[in-house]
């Protein structure tokens, strides 16, 4: 909490104490001073992008009005404790405290690695791809990239704020309005949140190549949505590149100041939505119910196939265009960096980065992208999907070729209360990343659920709210602990399969969080598949293949 916020609350609480203390000598003067001071402090907070202080200012103005009315009425001094009016003032002070507490100026967890963290933004342009998504027909694909890396020294370098002024006016303003239907200033306080990353700090040079990870944000996400995780990885020796997927991200501020955003017509279209046909709604509902609530793998398989078929009927770029745009974006960035086609400002970082074997990491839509890249990228050595459904249709009944980790949010938050839900926890990617006949056998495929965490809870959103608002938006698991769990599992996974470090993974990590993390077991899929005859298996595989094939092909 900022100093002005603390002083504002002290002033309001001091007013309440003075109001109750009728025998205090300079009581009237103190009441006027405290209320007036609270108004000033609230104004300072609001003008400094702390809208949360406005409630305190309103309460302080109410206190002043009551004092003014009291003076005009020239009320006779009273004795005794003013229980009713004092209680009202205490409640109003609690109201002023609520937004300051519920939507705080938070602190990112301190990176626990041995290295300081550097950060840098840059742009790459793919001239070979024109008119991608909503770009003009002759416009090449422009991509903003942020890199976190282990730094050699930080003296003389500035810590990057979580959100710059330009990002507040574009990226975070759009998130507030378009994603949550809130006023554009709702996230303006993020300017006060410091990261632990130093802009432009020199890269660590200890003679050893630095392993590289590529990160893909969620649909309509932003470059820094998992800053806590990026800083953790960089402090432990990784170079992490986060890619903003133009037109599928929130408004992007490029290093030269340009801003690229989704066209207003498309924003309006998304906000209004489109009404599907009755046939499509019926198919979607029936398939979704079987997919999520099926008590057997047969039911889930049939529901899942129905969901795949539905994606072709939706006719939406989110399903039939963007998935492979994101893969192409990442492969382009990877190739450009490997070929030295990057700004001179990051030349030293690239000299230290090992781009021959890379890790892929993504959240939600980006998690699907990370998994797809494990199949498509010959340099891929390991991949992590952070709570992402399947949009690429590549992993059904197919062994993923690299070590892989699937991290789910708590499925019981979404559907556990539904009557008839299966006893075995459901994962929306149960049918992916392994052959059915060997599901649950590979030791280098780890699936887990973080209990008490909702879908947004696998990002920095864990820290952006507190109390009942936090529970509503990101789940009951405490925010710092949730991010600690993600950092530990993801960092140690990449240490094991990309960095070549023995971290006792995954046994030590599960043992460290027995109450918060559970292994997601898919061996039941194998038990469902093995008793089937060759003819039954072939029929199901054909049904799946037909569903995955776009009808126009």
C-alpha positions in Angstrom: 0.0 0.0 0.0 1.3 3.5 -0.9 2.3 6.0 1.8 -0.6 8.3 0.8 -3.0 5.4 1.2 -1.8 4.6 4.7 -1.9 8.3 5.7 -5.5 8.6 4.3 -6.6 5.6 6.4 -4.8 7.0 9.5 -6.6 10.3 9.0 -10.0 8.7 8.7 -9.4 6.4 11.7 -8.0 9.4 13.7 -11.3 11.2 12.9 -13.3 8.3 14.3 -11.1 8.2 17.5 -11.5 11.9 18.0 -15.2 11.7 17.4 -15.6 9.1 20.1 -13.3 11.0 22.5 -15.5 13.9 23.5 -13.3 14.9 26.4 -10.3 15.6 24.1 -9.3 19.2 24.5 -8.6 20.3 20.9 -11.3 17.9 19.6 -13.0 20.2 17.1 -9.8 21.5 15.6 -8.5 18.0 15.3 -11.7 16.7 13.6 -11.6 19.5 11.0 -7.8 19.0 10.4 -8.1 15.2 10.0 -11.1 15.4 7.6 -9.5 18.1 5.5 -6.2 16.2 5.5 -8.0 13.1 4.3 -9.6 15.0 1.4 -6.1 16.3 0.3 -4.5 12.8 0.6 -7.3 11.2 -1.4 -7.0 13.9 -4.1 -3.2 13.2 -4.2 -3.9 9.5 -4.6 -6.5 9.9 -7.3 -4.3 12.3 -9.3 -1.5 9.8 -9.0 -3.6 7.0 -10.7 -5.0 5.6 -7.4 -8.8 5.6 -8.1 -9.2 3.4 -5.0 -8.5 6.5 -2.9 -11.6 8.3 -4.3 -13.9 6.4 -1.9 -11.8 7.7 1.0 -12.1 11.2 -0.4 -15.9 11.0 -0.6 -16.0 9.7 3.0 -13.8 12.6 4.1 -16.0 15.1 2.4 -19.0 13.6 4.2 -17.1 14.1 7.5 -16.5 17.8 6.6 -20.2 18.3 5.7 -21.3 16.8 9.0 -18.9 19.1 10.8 -20.2 22.1 8.9 -23.8 21.3 9.6 -22.9 20.8 13.2 -21.3 24.2 13.4 -24.2 25.9 11.6 -26.7 24.4 14.0 -24.5 25.5 16.9 -25.3 22.4 18.8 -24.8 22.3 22.5 -21.8 20.2 23.7 -22.9 16.7 24.6 -21.6 14.2 27.0 -21.3 10.4 26.8 -20.0 8.2 24.0 -21.6 8.9 20.6 -22.3 5.3 19.8 -24.7 5.7 16.8 -22.8 8.5 14.9 -19.4 7.0 15.8 -20.4 3.6 14.6 -21.6 5.1 11.3 -18.2 6.9 10.9 -16.3 3.7 11.5 -18.4 1.9 8.9 -17.7 4.6 6.4 -14.0 4.4 7.1 -14.3 0.6 6.5 -15.9 1.4 3.2 -13.0 3.7 2.3 -10.6 1.0 3.2 -12.3 -1.7 1.1 -11.1 -0.7 -2.4 -7.5 0.0 -1.2 -7.4 -3.5 0.3 -9.3 -5.4 -2.4 -7.4 -3.9 -5.4 -3.9 -3.3 -4.0 -0.6 -2.0 -5.3 0.9 -5.4 -5.1 4.5 -6.7 -5.1 5.8 -9.4 -7.4 7.5 -12.2 -5.5 11.3 -11.8 -5.2 13.0 -14.0 -7.8 14.8 -16.8 -5.9 17.6 -17.5 -8.4 21.2 -16.5 -8.0 21.1 -13.9 -10.7 19.7 -10.4 -11.2 17.2 -10.0 -14.0 17.5 -7.9 -17.1 14.7 -7.1 -19.5 14.4 -5.6 -23.0 11.7 -4.9 -25.6 12.3 -5.1 -29.3 10.4 -5.7 -32.6 10.7 -8.2 -35.4 9.1 -8.0 -38.8 8.3 -11.0 -41.0 8.3 -9.6 -44.5 7.3 -13.0 -46.0 3.8 -12.9 -44.4 1.6 -10.1 -45.6 -2.0 -9.2 -44.5 -2.1 -11.6 -41.6 -5.3 -11.4 -39.6 -6.5 -7.8 -39.7 -3.4 -6.2 -41.2 -3.6 -4.5 -44.6 -3.0 -6.7 -47.6 0.5 -5.2 -48.1 1.4 -5.0 -44.4 4.1 -7.4 -43.2 3.6 -9.2 -39.9 5.0 -7.0 -37.0 5.7 -8.7 -33.6 6.6 -7.1 -30.3 8.9 -9.3 -28.2 10.1 -8.9 -24.6 13.1 -10.8 -23.3 14.0 -11.5 -19.7 17.5 -12.8 -19.0 20.1 -13.3 -16.2 22.0 -10.0 -15.7 25.6 -9.6 -14.8 25.1 -6.2 -13.0 22.3 -3.8 -12.3 24.1 -0.7 -10.9 23.0 2.4 -12.9 20.0 0.6 -14.5 16.4 1.3 -13.9 13.8 -1.2 -12.7 11.0 -1.6 -15.2 7.5 -0.8 -13.9 4.9 -3.4 -14.4 3.0 -1.0 -16.7 4.5 2.1 -18.4 2.4 5.2 -19.0 1.9 4.2 -22.7 0.8 0.7 -21.7 -1.7 2.1 -19.2 -3.3 4.2 -21.8 -3.6 1.4 -24.3 -3.0 -2.2 -23.1 -4.4 -2.0 -19.6 -7.1 0.4 -20.5 -8.4 -2.0 -23.1 -8.2 -4.9 -20.6 -10.3 -3.0 -18.1 -13.0 -2.0 -20.7 -13.1 -4.9 -23.1 -12.4 -7.8 -20.9 -14.1 -6.8 -17.7 -16.5 -4.0 -18.6 -14.9 -1.7 -16.1 -13.8 1.9 -16.4 -10.7 2.5 -18.4 -8.8 3.8 -15.4 -9.4 0.6 -13.3 -5.9 -0.7 -13.7 -4.1 2.6 -13.7 -2.5 1.9 -10.3 -0.3 -0.7 -12.0 2.2 2.1 -12.7 3.1 1.9 -9.0 4.0 -1.8 -9.2 7.7 -2.4 -9.7 9.1 -5.5 -11.2 12.5 -6.9 -10.3 13.8 -6.6 -13.9 16.4 -3.9 -15.0 16.0 -2.5 -18.4 19.0 -3.0 -20.6 21.2 -4.5 -17.9 24.2 -6.4 -19.3 23.7 -10.1 -19.8 25.4 -12.6 -17.6 28.7 -13.9 -19.1 30.0 -16.9 -17.3 31.2 -18.8 -20.3 28.2 -21.2 -20.3 25.4 -21.1 -22.9 22.1 -20.0 -21.5 19.0 -22.2 -22.2 16.1 -20.5 -24.0 12.3 -20.6 -23.5 9.6 -19.1 -25.7 6.4 -17.9 -24.0 3.0 -17.4 -25.6 0.4 -15.4 -23.7 -3.3 -16.2 -23.5 -5.8 -15.0 -26.1 -6.2 -11.2 -25.7 -3.3 -11.4 -23.3 -0.2 -9.2 -23.0 3.5 -9.6 -23.0 4.0 -9.3 -19.2 1.0 -11.3 -18.0 3.3 -13.9 -16.3 6.1 -11.5 -15.2 6.6 -13.3 -11.9 7.3 -16.6 -13.7 9.5 -14.9 -16.3 11.6 -13.3 -13.6 11.9 -16.6 -11.7 13.2 -18.4 -14.8 15.6 -15.6 -15.8 17.0 -15.4 -12.2 17.8 -19.1 -12.5 19.7 -18.7 -15.8 17.1 -18.9 -18.6 16.6 -16.5 -21.4 12.8 -16.1 -21.9 11.2 -14.5 -25.0 7.6 -13.5 -24.7 5.8 -12.8 -28.0 2.8 -10.5 -28.4 0.6 -12.0 -31.2 -0.6 -8.9 -33.0 -4.4 -8.6 -33.3 -4.9 -11.5 -30.9 -3.4 -9.6 -28.0 -4.6 -6.5 -26.2 -3.3 -3.3 -27.8 0.4 -3.6 -28.2 2.9 -0.8 -27.6 5.9 -1.3 -29.9 9.3 0.0 -28.8 9.1 2.9 -31.3 5.8 4.0 -29.8 3.5 2.6 -32.4 0.3 1.0 -31.1 -1.5 -1.9 -32.9 -4.9 -2.9 -31.7 -7.8 -4.9 -32.9 -10.1 -2.9 -35.2 -13.0 -1.2 -33.4 -15.5 -3.2 -35.6 -14.0 -6.5 -34.4 -14.0 -5.3 -30.7 -17.7 -4.4 -31.1 -18.4 -7.8 -32.8 -16.7 -9.6 -29.9 -18.6 -7.6 -27.3 -22.0 -8.2 -28.9 -21.3 -11.8 -29.8 -23.0 -13.8 -32.6 -26.0 -16.0 -32.2 -25.3 -19.5 -33.4 -27.9 -21.6 -35.2 -30.2 -23.8 -33.1 -28.5 -26.8 -34.7 -25.0 -25.6 -33.6 -26.2 -24.7 -30.1 -27.8 -28.1 -29.6 -24.6 -29.9 -30.9 -22.4 -27.8 -28.8 -24.4 -28.3 -25.6 -24.8 -32.0 -26.0 -21.1 -32.5 -26.9 -19.9 -30.2 -24.1 -22.0 -32.0 -21.5 -20.7 -35.4 -22.5 -17.1 -34.1 -22.8 -17.1 -32.4 -19.3 -19.5 -34.6 -17.4 -19.2 -38.0 -18.9 -18.9 -40.7 -16.4 -16.9 -43.0 -18.8 -14.1 -42.3 -21.2 -16.4 -43.5 -24.0 -18.8 -40.7 -23.2 -16.0 -38.2 -22.9 -14.5 -39.4 -26.2 -17.8 -39.0 -28.1 -18.3 -35.5 -26.5 -14.8 -34.5 -27.4 -15.2 -35.6 -31.0 -18.4 -33.6 -31.1 -16.6 -30.5 -29.8 -13.9 -30.9 -32.5 -16.6 -31.1 -35.1 -18.3 -28.0 -33.7 -15.1 -25.9 -34.1 -15.4 -26.2 -37.9 -19.1 -25.1 -37.7 -18.3 -22.0 -35.7 -16.3 -20.4 -38.6 -14.2 -18.2 -36.3 -10.6 -17.2 -36.8 -10.0 -18.2 -33.1 -10.5 -21.8 -34.2 -9.5 -22.0 -37.9 -6.9 -19.3 -38.4 -5.2 -17.9 -35.3 -3.9 -21.2 -33.9 -1.4 -21.7 -36.8 -0.7 -17.9 -37.0 0.7 -18.2 -33.5 2.8 -21.2 -34.3 4.2 -19.4 -37.4 4.9 -16.3 -35.3 6.9 -18.3 -32.8 8.8 -20.2 -35.4 9.6 -17.0 -37.2 10.9 -15.3 -34.0 12.9 -18.4 -33.2 14.5 -18.5 -36.6 15.1 -14.8 -36.8 17.0 -14.9 -33.5 19.0 -18.0 -34.5 20.0 -16.3 -37.7 21.0 -13.0 -36.0 18.1 -11.0 -37.5 17.5 -9.0 -34.4 18.3 -5.5 -33.1 21.9 -4.8 -32.1 20.6 -4.0 -28.5 20.1 -7.7 -27.8 23.2 -9.0 -29.7 25.0 -9.8 -26.5 22.0 -11.7 -25.2 21.8 -13.8 -28.4 25.6 -14.5 -28.2 24.9 -16.2 -24.9 21.6 -17.9 -25.8 21.5 -21.5 -26.8 19.0 -21.6 -29.6 19.7 -25.2 -30.7 17.4 -26.7 -28.0 14.6 -24.6 -26.7 11.6 -24.9 -24.3 8.1 -23.8 -25.2 5.7 -22.4 -22.5 2.3 -20.9 -22.8 -0.8 -20.0 -20.9 -4.4 -20.8 -22.1 -4.5 -20.3 -25.9 -0.7 -19.9 -25.7 -0.6 -23.2 -23.8 -2.2 -24.9 -26.8 0.4 -23.2 -29.0 3.3 -24.4 -26.8 2.1 -28.0 -27.1 1.6 -27.6 -30.9 5.2 -26.3 -31.2 6.4 -29.4 -29.4 5.2 -31.3 -32.5 6.2 -28.7 -35.1 9.5 -27.2 -33.9 12.6 -29.4 -34.5 14.5 -27.4 -31.9 11.9 -28.1 -29.2 13.3 -30.0 -26.2 10.5 -29.6 -23.6 7.1 -27.9 -23.4 4.6 -26.7 -20.8 0.9 -26.0 -21.2 -0.5 -23.7 -18.5 -4.3 -24.5 -18.4 -4.8 -24.3 -22.2 -7.5 -26.2 -24.1 -6.7 -27.7 -27.5 -7.1 -25.3 -30.4 -4.6 -26.9 -32.8 -6.1 -30.4 -33.0 -2.6 -32.0 -33.2 -2.2 -34.0 -30.1 -5.2 -36.4 -30.1 -4.1 -40.0 -29.6 -0.5 -39.0 -30.5 2.7 -39.1 -28.5 4.2 -35.7 -27.9 7.8 -36.0 -29.0 9.4 -34.1 -26.1 9.0 -34.1 -22.3 5.8 -32.3 -21.5 3.9 -30.9 -18.5 0.2 -30.1 -18.4 -0.8 -27.8 -15.5 -4.6 -27.5 -14.9 -6.4 -25.0 -12.7 -8.7 -26.7 -10.2 -11.4 -28.4 -12.3 -13.7 -28.7 -9.3 -14.1 -24.9 -9.4 -15.7 -25.2 -12.8 -17.8 -28.3 -12.8 -17.2 -30.3 -9.6 -20.7 -29.5 -8.2 -22.5 -30.8 -11.2 -24.7 -33.8 -10.4 -23.4 -37.0 -11.9 -19.8 -35.7 -12.3 -17.3 -38.6 -12.5 -15.2 -39.5 -9.5 -12.0 -39.4 -11.5 -11.0 -35.8 -12.1 -11.6 -34.5 -15.6 -8.9 -32.8 -17.7 -9.9 -31.2 -20.9 -6.8 -32.5 -22.6 -7.0 -36.1 -21.3 -7.1 -37.5 -24.9 -4.1 -35.5 -26.0 -0.3 -35.9 -26.0 -0.2 -39.7 -25.5 -1.3 -42.7 -27.5 -4.4 -44.1 -25.8 -2.9 -47.5 -25.3 0.1 -46.1 -23.3 -1.7 -43.2 -21.6 -0.2 -42.5 -18.2 2.9 -44.7 -18.8 5.5 -42.1 -19.8 7.5 -40.7 -16.9 8.4 -37.5 -18.8 4.7 -36.5 -19.3 3.4 -34.9 -16.1 -0.2 -33.7 -15.6 -1.2 -31.9 -12.4 -3.9 -29.7 -11.0 -3.3 -26.7 -8.7 -6.1 -26.9 -6.2 -8.0 -23.7 -5.3 -6.8 -21.8 -8.5 -9.1 -20.7 -11.3 -8.0 -20.1 -14.9 -6.8 -16.5 -14.4 -5.0 -17.8 -11.4 -2.1 -19.2 -13.4 -1.0 -15.6 -14.3 0.0 -12.5 -12.3 -3.7 -11.9 -11.8 -3.2 -13.9 -8.6 -1.7 -10.7 -7.0 -4.0 -8.1 -8.4 -6.9 -8.6 -5.9 -7.4 -9.7 -2.3 -10.1 -11.0 -0.1 -13.5 -12.1 -1.6 -12.6 -10.4 -4.9 -9.5 -12.6 -5.1 -11.5 -15.7 -4.4 -14.0 -14.8 -7.0 -11.6 -14.0 -9.8 -8.6 -16.4 -9.2 -9.8 -18.9 -6.6 -9.2 -19.4 -2.8 -5.5 -20.3 -3.1 -3.4 -17.5 -1.7 -1.8 -15.5 -4.5 1.9 -15.6 -3.5 1.6 -19.3 -2.8 0.0 -20.0 -6.1 2.8 -18.3 -8.0 5.4 -20.0 -5.9 3.9 -23.4 -6.9 3.9 -22.5 -10.6 7.5 -21.1 -10.4 8.7 -24.3 -8.6 7.1 -26.8 -10.9 7.8 -25.0 -14.2 11.3 -24.0 -13.2 12.3 -27.4 -12.0 10.7 -29.1 -15.0 12.8 -27.0 -17.4 15.9 -27.5 -15.2 15.4 -31.3 -15.6 14.6 -31.5 -19.3 16.2 -28.4 -20.8 18.9 -27.4 -18.3 20.2 -30.9 -17.5 19.9 -30.2 -13.7 18.8 -32.9 -11.3 16.0 -31.2 -9.3 14.3 -34.3 -8.0 11.5 -33.7 -10.4 8.6 -34.4 -10.0 8.6 -36.3 -6.7 10.2 -33.6 -4.6 7.8 -30.9 -6.0 4.7 -32.9 -5.3 6.0 -33.7 -1.8 6.5 -30.0 -1.1 2.9 -29.1 -1.9 0.8 -32.1 -0.9 -2.3 -30.0 0.0 -2.2 -27.8 -3.1 -1.1 -29.9 -6.0 -2.5 -33.3 -7.2 -1.3 -35.6 -9.9 -3.7 -35.8 -12.7 -4.0 -39.5 -13.6 -5.0 -40.5 -17.1 -4.3 -44.2 -16.7 -8.1 -44.8 -16.9 -7.9 -43.8 -20.6 -5.5 -46.7 -21.2 -7.8 -49.1 -19.2 -10.7 -48.0 -21.4 -8.8 -48.5 -24.7 -6.9 -51.7 -24.2 -9.9 -54.1 -24.0 -11.2 -52.9 -27.3 -10.9 -55.1 -30.4 -8.8 -53.9 -33.4 -12.0 -53.2 -35.3 -13.4 -51.1 -32.4 -10.2 -49.1 -32.2 -10.0 -48.5 -35.9 -13.6 -47.3 -36.0 -12.9 -44.8 -33.2 -9.7 -43.6 -34.8 -11.5 -43.1 -38.1 -14.2 -41.1 -36.3 -11.6 -38.9 -34.7 -9.7 -38.4 -38.0 -12.9 -37.3 -39.8 -13.7 -34.9 -37.0 -10.2 -33.3 -37.2 -10.4 -32.9 -41.0 -11.7 -29.5 -42.0 -14.9 -30.1 -44.1 -13.7 -28.1 -47.1 -10.6 -30.2 -47.5 
